[in-house]
Amino acid sequence: MRPQSVFRSVDLAFSTFGVKGWWRKIGVQLLPATSKGIFAARGLCNFHCELSASELCSSRGVKRIVPLVGASAREAFTSSSSPQSSEIMTMRHIPANSLYVSTPTWWLESRFHFSFAEYYNPANSEFGVLRVLNDDLVKPKAGFGTHSHRDMEIFTYVVQGNLTHKDSIGTSETLGRGAVQYMSAGSGIRHSEMNSSDELLRFLQIWIKPNTRGLKPNYGSRIFNKDDRHNKIQHVLTDFNKIEGEKDSGQGVIPIHQDCNMYVSEADPGVAQDFVLSKNRQAYLVCIEGKLSVSDLVNLDTRDAVEIRAKTSEDMLLQLKADKDVGAHFLLIEMALG
């Protein structure tokens, strides 16, 4: 669809809401967003999200742009501030069906959020310091045999089943739902991750680029109490330099060698929680189970993700609302813009 046609279609769509032409006045533009010809609907007042031309002209697309024409938008555009300075936040929705699914094997099914293994995509290699996020399903009595890592902060969040870990520094343990294992691979570590049980194992494996190379290898784990993430946003890991006192006591927030934070939550149906995304920070949010609304702007289904960037001198308040029927289990990784 040509840009001019999309403009006309959006004009007609908004006329249904009695605001025909208003979207032009507040600076909603159609801009090429990717090489695939997707167009971004950009509200220069406070938000932009990526929508295809067909989505933009659908009722779903209209509902996602309508917030731009409220009182705050009118107010913003009576000022003399430039469009760039008035842009507060950007979001990019990553549907689950757009994730790369690994080459089938009898024991493993993986969904890669970023370029990994046989999935090579230089245009989708990382998000800030987040290098890898894989959603893995491992069948019973199978798993990843002994292999090595270097210079990476590696975390595994167990969603379902039990994960058995063994490594070259003498660690051996089994972790269940909600537990986190972590490694500073540093100068080199070898380990295995297996599903020794008779049930399916699902976990998210996350790699963060460290701020220092050649560190001494380290391994640890946390078995968190479910109450700490039930209808709460639990802080799971943070920058090593921001932890006072003993850096890794074996309890509480996990220290990592990077300016990065990770949070998890299991929210009951209809529960809304607020998260403050600080100025000049960004976040990668994954809906692990259920469904989640992000500030009524992006709706996530199971395994969907969204990239969020705050670009102003002010902090941004995100409302994370669990679906009224199925609730939501989600994970958020927050870091500096870049």
C-alpha positions, 0 to 999 in steps of 0.5 A: 500500500502506498503511503498516500493511500495509508494517509487517506485510509487513516483519515477515513478510519479516524472519521469514525471517531469524529476526529477526521484530520485531527491526527494530522494536526498533532503530528501523526506521521507515516514513516518507513520503519523497516526494509520490509515496508512496514510503516510506523505510526508516530505520535510526535506528542508522546509515543510511537509504535510500529504498525503495518499499513493494514494494522494501522487502518484496522480498528486495532490500529486506530485504538492504538493511535487514538490516545495521541489525540487526547487533551495531553496531545493538544496541549503538547502541540500548543507549545513551541517545542520541537517534535524531537524534544517532545518525543517521550517514549518508543515501543516496538512489539515483537509477536511470538510468531515472528521469533525464529524457531530452532531447527527441530530436534527430537529433544529441543525446541527453542525460540530465539529473540536475537541472532543465535546458532543457525539463526544469523541476522545482523540486523537483530543481533542484540538490544543494548547489552542484551545479547541472547534471549532464548525460550527453550523447551527441553523434553524429558531425559535430555538437555545440553551436554557439557559446553563452554562459555567465555566473557558473558553474564548468563542467566537461566529463569526456570518457567516449568519443570526442573533444570539440573546444572553441573559445571567445571567449578564443582557445582551440581544442583536442580532448580524448579519454577521461579528459580534463577541460575547465573554464571559470570563466564569470564575467562572460561567455564564449562557446564551442562543443563539437563532435564533429568525429570519425566516432565517437560522443561521450559526456561528462558536463557539470557546473556548479558554482555559484561562491562569487564572481560576476563573475570574469574568464573563464578556460578550461583543460584537463587530459589525465590519465594513465589510470594515475592513475585505474586502480584509484585514486580520482583527485582532479580538482578542488578549491577554489581557496583550498586550492591552495598556490603557483601556483593553476593551473599547467596540471598536477595538480588543477584549481582552482575557485571553490567549496568542492567536490571531484571525483574519478574512478576506473576500477576493474577487476572486483572492486576495492574502494576506500575513500573518506572522506566528512568530517563535515558533507559530502555527495557525488553519485556517478555510475556512468558505466560498469559497476556499483558497490556503495556500502558494500554498501548501494546497488548502482549500474548504468551511469548510476545515481547516489546522493546521500550525506550525512554528518550527524555529528561523525565522518568516514564511510568509504565502500567503493566496490566494482566489479562482479566481472564488468564493473568500474566507472568512476565520478565523485564530487563532494564538497561541504559540506552544504547 
